[in-house]
């Protein structure tokens, strides 16, 4: 192979990477710079050295290692150098695995010298949300009584990233107490800050992962999402995130202390999914993370279905960018409107409005019922007693926490009815786009109770709990939803868009997110100032 420096590498390899990450005919072949543009790379102006890869995609980093433009040891050392420099102001990491990571990086380089690569992310430094068990390390979920909880073995997600994808795990990232907030702070590890403005939150509960990726502290992460916990941090930090189809990615080992759930258990709401700096990384990660485990793996296999369409002018796009349940601020709405206009100019077939006969307020009511039921059923007995004592008559009547099984089942039929309604809608459109949240990243607010918090916005004070309202439909129905950056507000804060897809069709919203980034200039990941 002819010699190639890192600058030439970043400019030359995206087409090859795309072919590996997206094995669908017709994707990327018209744009050999696609992954570079999607990741915010400016390879023609960067100087030689590992720093050229600081904000590369995970696929680009993997290809650089395979082509021996850089070693896994060099990239891993560089990751820790950046963590040393930037983590003190961000507090994104709650623990680091320096010795383990360097040992794994050396083994990755030794394997490659023997012509062996162990997976799509061979030798690439990544991080993981603290709520996923890593053998021998803390898995507290931010719960003070769990401060000393140590996981006995890896979660399924961690095993797949390390054993199947060949990644190098450098550490775990911060979360709020019990993963229950759109901010990431807790008594055990403190507050995580947004790299775009450290006075603001990076989101939650996967906020540490999003902050780390936006600041160039690793190349990929996996978070969990039941109330926007992947999507909101991606939106607040200007990166890509994917909430997969319900139960596509195993949640085994995603419990405090690394405990395992009963085989076959489903929360009916929560999922695990990737966060990254490009849509290509999301899809490559999903191919590693998705599919059956345990007993199920004996009976069936899973393959990522092809996207419905492969070019923007073939996409049928439903959209709603404003709604009385959570109207977006003027800054967010302006970027959403600009995106819709550019989609129209790009030839996408637009269909405004909610699905026929759909009532979003009714779905949100059902969503909150199931959230309450899940939260109550999995809470410790003392917390359950506190919920019962604090419940007023209205709560007792409408909350899933205190319902009879018969009422829960009635509400569950409603949940499945909403999924069926959306699936019928997806006969007429391929994706549905909407806000991720009504606001951009907001200032830290640790006041209690959470339900009483008010967010100050340019459009006036807003209820904190309205953050549920735009993420509710994909969560309740179990449909996949991808978040992609679409620009920044006048004060320089990133804004994302939510792209909901049909049940099991995860590649469709991810491909749409990639097309946004590579075909419509100004979209995609851009590093925050001061971290280049």
C-alpha positions in Angstrom: 0.0 0.0 0.0 1.4 3.4 -0.9 2.2 5.7 2.1 -0.5 8.2 3.1 -0.3 10.8 5.8 -3.3 11.4 8.1 -4.4 14.5 6.2 -4.7 12.6 2.9 -6.3 9.7 4.7 -9.2 11.8 6.1 -9.8 13.2 2.7 -9.6 9.9 0.8 -11.2 7.1 2.9 -14.9 8.1 3.4 -16.2 6.3 0.3 -14.6 3.0 1.4 -16.0 3.4 4.9 -19.4 4.2 3.6 -19.5 1.1 1.5 -18.7 -1.0 4.6 -21.1 0.8 7.0 -24.0 1.1 4.5 -24.1 -2.0 2.3 -27.0 -0.7 0.4 -26.7 -0.1 -3.3 -26.7 3.5 -4.3 -25.8 5.0 -0.9 -22.9 7.5 -0.9 -21.6 6.7 -4.3 -22.3 10.2 -5.5 -20.3 11.9 -2.7 -16.8 10.5 -1.8 -16.5 13.2 0.9 -19.8 12.2 2.7 -18.5 11.0 6.0 -15.9 13.8 6.3 -18.6 16.4 5.8 -21.0 14.6 8.1 -18.5 14.6 11.0 -17.5 18.2 10.6 -14.0 17.3 9.5 -11.9 19.9 7.6 -9.1 17.6 6.6 -7.5 19.8 4.0 -6.5 22.4 6.6 -5.5 20.2 9.5 -1.9 19.5 10.4 -0.4 16.1 10.7 -0.7 14.2 14.0 -3.2 12.2 16.0 -5.0 15.5 16.7 -6.4 15.3 13.1 -8.5 12.4 14.3 -9.9 14.2 17.5 -13.3 14.8 15.9 -13.2 12.0 13.2 -16.0 9.5 13.2 -15.6 6.1 14.8 -15.5 4.5 11.3 -12.8 6.9 10.2 -10.8 6.1 13.3 -11.2 2.4 12.7 -10.1 2.7 9.1 -7.0 4.8 10.1 -6.0 2.0 12.5 -6.6 -0.7 9.8 -4.5 1.2 7.3 -1.9 1.7 10.0 -2.0 5.5 9.7 -2.3 5.5 13.4 -2.2 2.8 16.1 -4.8 2.0 18.7 -2.3 2.8 21.4 -1.7 6.3 19.9 -5.4 7.0 19.6 -6.1 5.7 23.1 -3.2 7.8 24.6 -4.6 10.8 22.7 -8.1 10.2 24.2 -6.7 10.2 27.7 -4.7 13.3 27.0 -7.8 15.1 25.9 -9.7 13.7 28.9 -7.0 15.1 31.2 -7.3 18.5 29.5 -11.0 18.9 29.1 -12.8 16.6 31.6 -12.1 18.8 34.6 -14.3 21.5 33.2 -17.0 19.1 31.9 -17.0 16.3 34.4 -18.3 13.9 31.8 -16.4 10.8 33.1 -17.2 9.1 36.4 -14.4 6.6 36.1 -11.6 5.8 33.7 -10.0 2.5 32.6 -6.5 3.7 31.8 -4.6 0.4 32.4 -7.3 -1.8 30.9 -7.7 0.4 27.9 -4.0 0.6 27.1 -3.6 -3.1 27.5 -6.5 -3.7 25.1 -5.1 -1.1 22.7 -1.7 -2.9 22.6 -3.5 -6.2 22.0 -5.5 -4.6 19.1 -2.3 -3.4 17.5 -0.6 -6.8 18.0 -3.6 -8.5 16.4 -3.6 -6.1 13.4 0.1 -6.8 12.9 -0.8 -10.5 12.5 -3.5 -9.5 10.0 -6.4 -9.9 12.4 -9.0 -7.3 13.1 -11.7 -8.2 15.6 -14.6 -6.0 14.5 -15.9 -2.8 12.8 -14.5 -0.6 15.6 -11.2 -2.5 16.1 -8.9 -0.5 18.4 -11.2 2.5 18.6 -11.5 4.3 22.0 -15.1 4.5 23.2 -17.0 5.3 26.4 -20.2 3.9 27.9 -23.0 5.3 30.1 -22.4 4.4 33.8 -25.7 2.6 34.0 -24.3 -0.3 31.8 -22.4 -2.9 33.8 -18.7 -3.2 33.3 -17.2 -6.1 35.2 -15.3 -5.0 38.3 -16.3 -1.4 38.1 -19.1 0.9 39.6 -22.6 0.7 38.4 -24.4 3.0 40.7 -27.0 4.7 38.5 -26.2 7.7 40.6 -28.1 6.3 43.6 -26.3 7.2 46.9 -27.0 3.9 48.6 -25.5 2.1 45.6 -22.2 4.1 45.9 -20.2 1.0 46.4 -22.0 -1.2 43.9 -19.6 -3.1 41.7 -20.8 -5.1 38.6 -19.9 -8.8 38.6 -19.8 -9.0 34.8 -20.3 -7.0 31.7 -23.7 -6.0 30.3 -24.6 -7.4 27.0 -24.0 -4.1 25.3 -20.4 -3.8 26.7 -19.6 -7.4 25.7 -20.7 -6.7 22.1 -18.7 -3.5 21.8 -15.6 -5.1 23.1 -15.8 -8.7 21.8 -17.8 -8.3 18.6 -16.8 -4.8 17.5 -13.2 -4.8 18.9 -13.5 -1.4 20.6 -11.3 -0.1 23.5 -13.4 1.1 26.5 -11.7 4.1 28.1 -14.3 4.8 30.8 -17.9 5.4 31.9 -19.9 8.7 31.8 -22.1 10.6 34.2 -25.9 10.2 34.8 -28.5 11.7 37.1 -29.9 9.9 40.1 -31.7 6.7 38.9 -31.4 8.1 35.3 -34.4 10.3 36.2 -33.6 13.7 34.8 -32.9 15.7 31.6 -29.7 16.9 33.4 -26.7 14.8 34.5 -25.7 15.4 38.1 -25.8 13.4 41.3 -24.4 13.4 44.8 -21.8 10.7 44.0 -20.1 12.2 41.0 -21.3 15.8 40.7 -22.5 17.8 37.8 -21.7 17.4 34.1 -21.5 20.5 31.9 -22.3 21.2 28.3 -19.1 21.8 26.2 -21.0 24.5 24.2 -21.6 26.4 27.4 -20.6 25.0 30.8 -23.3 27.0 32.6 -25.8 24.8 30.8 -26.7 21.1 31.0 -25.7 18.6 28.3 -29.0 16.8 28.9 -29.8 13.6 30.6 -29.8 10.9 31.4 -27.0 10.1 28.8 -25.6 13.6 29.3 -22.1 12.5 30.2 -21.8 10.5 27.0 -23.1 13.3 24.8 -20.8 15.9 26.4 -17.7 13.6 26.0 -18.4 13.0 22.3 -19.1 16.6 21.5 -15.8 17.5 23.2 -13.8 14.8 21.3 -13.3 12.5 24.3 -13.8 9.2 22.5 -15.5 8.2 19.3 -18.7 6.4 20.3 -21.0 5.7 23.2 -24.1 3.8 24.1 -26.9 5.3 26.2 -30.4 4.4 27.3 -33.7 6.1 26.7 -37.1 6.0 28.3 -38.0 9.7 28.3 -35.6 11.1 25.7 -32.4 10.2 27.5 -30.5 9.6 24.3 -32.3 12.1 22.1 -32.3 15.2 24.4 -28.5 15.0 25.1 -27.8 14.5 21.4 -30.0 17.6 20.7 -28.3 19.7 23.5 -24.8 18.8 22.5 -25.0 18.8 18.7 -24.3 15.1 18.0 -26.2 12.2 16.5 -28.2 9.7 18.6 -30.5 6.8 17.9 -33.3 5.4 20.0 -33.8 1.9 18.5 -37.0 -0.1 18.0 -38.2 -1.4 21.3 -36.2 -4.5 22.5 -34.0 -4.6 19.4 -30.9 -4.0 21.7 -30.5 -6.1 24.8 -30.9 -4.3 28.2 -29.3 -7.2 30.0 -27.0 -5.8 32.6 -28.6 -2.4 32.6 -29.7 -2.3 36.2 -28.1 -0.8 39.4 -25.2 -2.9 40.5 -25.1 -4.7 37.1 -27.9 -6.9 38.1 -29.7 -8.9 35.4 -33.4 -8.7 34.7 -35.6 -11.8 34.4 -35.1 -13.4 31.0 -37.6 -12.1 28.5 -38.5 -9.0 30.6 -39.3 -5.9 28.7 -39.9 -2.4 30.1 -42.2 -1.8 27.1 -40.6 1.7 26.9 -36.9 1.8 27.6 -34.2 1.1 25.0 -30.4 1.1 24.6 -28.8 2.8 21.6 -25.7 4.6 20.3 -24.6 8.2 20.3 -21.9 9.4 17.8 -20.6 12.2 15.7 -22.1 10.8 12.5 -25.1 8.8 11.2 -22.7 6.2 9.7 -21.4 5.4 13.1 -25.0 4.9 14.4 -25.8 2.4 11.8 -22.5 0.5 12.2 -23.1 0.4 15.9 -26.7 -0.8 15.5 -25.4 -3.8 13.5 -23.2 -4.8 16.4 -25.7 -4.0 19.2 -28.9 -5.3 17.7 -30.3 -8.8 17.8 -31.4 -11.6 20.2 -29.5 -12.9 23.2 -29.6 -15.9 25.5 -32.4 -18.3 24.8 -33.8 -16.2 22.0 -30.5 -16.4 20.0 -31.0 -20.2 19.7 -34.2 -19.7 17.8 -33.9 -16.6 15.6 -31.4 -14.2 14.0 -31.7 -10.5 13.2 -30.4 -8.5 10.2 -30.8 -4.8 9.7 -33.6 -4.3 7.1 -32.6 -2.0 4.2 -33.8 1.6 4.4 -37.0 2.2 2.5 -35.4 4.7 0.2 -31.8 5.9 -0.4 -32.1 9.5 -1.7 -33.7 12.6 -0.4 -36.0 13.2 -3.3 -37.5 9.7 -2.8 -38.3 10.3 0.9 -41.9 10.9 1.9 -41.6 13.1 5.0 -44.3 13.8 7.5 -43.7 16.6 9.9 -45.0 18.7 12.8 -42.8 21.4 14.1 -45.2 23.1 16.5 -48.0 21.9 18.8 -49.9 23.4 21.8 -48.6 20.6 24.0 -45.0 22.0 23.8 -44.5 24.8 21.3 -40.8 25.3 20.6 -39.0 28.5 21.4 -38.5 31.0 18.5 -34.8 30.0 18.1 -35.6 26.3 17.9 -38.6 26.8 15.6 -36.6 29.0 13.2 -34.1 26.2 12.6 -36.9 23.6 12.2 -38.6 25.8 9.7 -35.4 26.3 7.8 -34.9 22.5 7.7 -38.4 21.9 6.3 -37.8 24.6 3.6 -34.5 23.0 2.6 -36.1 19.5 2.5 -38.6 20.9 0.1 -35.9 22.4 -2.1 -34.0 19.1 -2.0 -37.1 17.3 -3.5 -38.4 15.5 -0.4 -42.1 14.8 -0.6 -43.5 16.7 2.4 -46.7 15.9 4.3 -47.5 18.3 7.1 -49.6 17.4 10.2 -50.1 14.6 12.6 -51.5 11.2 11.4 -55.3 11.2 10.6 -57.5 11.0 13.7 -54.4 11.0 15.9 -54.6 12.9 19.2 -51.2 13.7 20.6 -52.5 14.7 24.0 -54.1 11.3 24.4 -50.9 9.5 23.5 -49.0 11.6 26.1 -51.6 10.8 28.7 -51.1 7.0 28.0 -47.3 7.5 27.9 -47.3 9.1 31.4 -49.5 6.3 32.7 -47.0 3.7 31.6 -44.1 5.6 32.8 -45.7 5.9 36.3 -46.5 2.2 36.3 -43.0 1.2 35.4 -41.4 3.6 37.8 -43.5 2.4 40.7 -43.2 -1.3 39.9 -39.4 -1.2 39.9 -38.9 1.2 42.8 -37.7 0.0 46.2 -40.5 -0.6 48.8 -39.6 2.5 50.7 -40.0 4.6 47.5 -43.3 2.9 46.7 -44.7 3.8 50.1 -43.6 7.4 49.7 -45.4 7.5 46.3 -48.6 6.2 47.9 -48.5 8.6 50.8 -47.9 11.6 48.5 -50.6 10.7 46.0 -53.6 13.0 45.9 -57.0 11.9 44.7 -56.4 12.9 41.1 -53.1 11.0 41.1 -54.7 7.9 42.5 -57.3 8.0 39.8 -55.1 8.5 36.8 -51.6 7.3 37.7 -50.3 3.9 36.4 -48.4 3.6 39.7 -51.6 2.8 41.7 -53.8 1.2 39.0 -55.3 -2.2 39.1 -54.0 -4.8 36.7 -57.2 -4.6 34.8 -56.8 -0.9 34.3 -53.1 -1.3 33.4 -54.1 -3.9 30.7 -56.8 -1.5 29.3 -54.1 1.2 29.0 -51.7 -1.3 27.5 -54.3 -2.0 24.7 -54.3 1.7 24.1 -50.5 1.7 23.9 -50.6 -1.0 21.2 -53.4 0.8 19.4 -51.2 3.9 19.1 -48.4 1.8 17.6 -50.8 0.4 15.1 -52.1 3.9 14.2 -48.5 5.1 13.6 -47.7 2.0 11.5 -50.7 2.7 9.3 -49.4 6.2 8.9 -46.0 4.9 7.8 -47.7 3.4 4.8 -48.0 6.9 3.5 -44.7 8.4 4.7 -41.2 7.0 5.3 -40.2 9.2 8.3 -41.8 11.7 10.6 -39.8 14.7 11.7 -40.4 16.9 14.7 -38.6 18.8 17.5 -36.6 16.8 20.0 -37.5 19.3 22.7 -39.1 22.7 22.9 -35.9 24.4 23.9 -32.1 24.4 23.4 -29.8 23.5 26.3 -30.9 25.3 29.4 -29.1 26.5 32.6 -28.4 24.0 35.4 -31.3 23.7 37.8 -31.1 21.2 40.7 -34.2 22.5 42.5 -36.6 19.9 43.9 -39.1 18.6 43.2 -38.3 18.2 39.5 -42.0 18.4 38.7 -42.1 22.0 39.9 -39.2 23.3 37.9 -39.6 26.1 35.4 -37.3 26.7 32.5 -36.7 30.3 31.5 -36.8 30.7 27.7 -37.0 33.5 25.2 -40.7 32.6 24.8 -41.4 32.9 28.5 -41.3 30.4 31.4 -42.1 26.8 30.5 -42.9 23.7 32.6 -39.9 21.4 33.0 -42.1 18.3 32.4 -43.1 19.4 28.9 -39.7 18.0 27.9 -41.6 14.7 27.7 -44.0 15.9 25.0 -41.9 15.6 21.8 -40.2 12.3 22.7 -43.4 10.6 23.8 -44.6 9.1 20.5 -41.5 7.1 19.6 -41.2 5.9 23.2 -44.7 4.8 23.7 -45.1 3.1 20.2 -41.6 1.6 20.4 -40.7 3.0 17.0 -37.1 4.0 16.2 -36.1 7.7 16.3 -32.8 9.3 15.2 -31.6 12.8 16.3 -29.4 14.8 13.9 -27.9 18.3 14.3 -29.6 21.0 12.1 -27.7 24.1 13.2 -27.2 26.5 16.1 -29.2 29.3 17.7 -28.1 33.0 17.5 -26.3 32.4 20.9 -24.4 29.5 19.4 -26.2 26.5 21.0 -26.9 23.4 18.9 -30.3 22.2 17.9 -31.3 18.8 16.6 -34.3 17.3 14.8 -36.1 14.1 15.7 -36.6 11.6 12.9 -39.1 8.9 13.7 -39.3 5.8 11.6 -41.5 2.7 11.3 -41.2 -0.2 13.8 -38.2 -2.3 13.0 -37.1 0.0 10.2 -34.1 1.6 12.1 -32.0 2.1 9.0 -34.6 4.4 7.4 -34.4 7.3 9.9 -30.6 6.8 10.2 -30.1 7.1 6.5 -32.3 10.2 6.4 -30.2 11.7 9.1 -27.1 11.0 7.1 -28.6 12.6 4.0 -29.4 15.7 6.0 -25.8 16.0 7.0 -24.1 15.3 3.7 -26.5 16.8 1.2 -27.7 19.9 2.9 -24.8 22.1 3.9 -24.7 23.5 7.4 -26.1 20.3 9.1 -24.1 17.6 10.9 -21.7 17.7 13.7 -19.4 20.7 14.3 -17.0 20.8 17.3 -17.7 23.4 20.0 -15.2 26.2 20.2 -12.3 25.7 22.4 -12.1 21.9 21.9 -10.5 21.7 18.5 
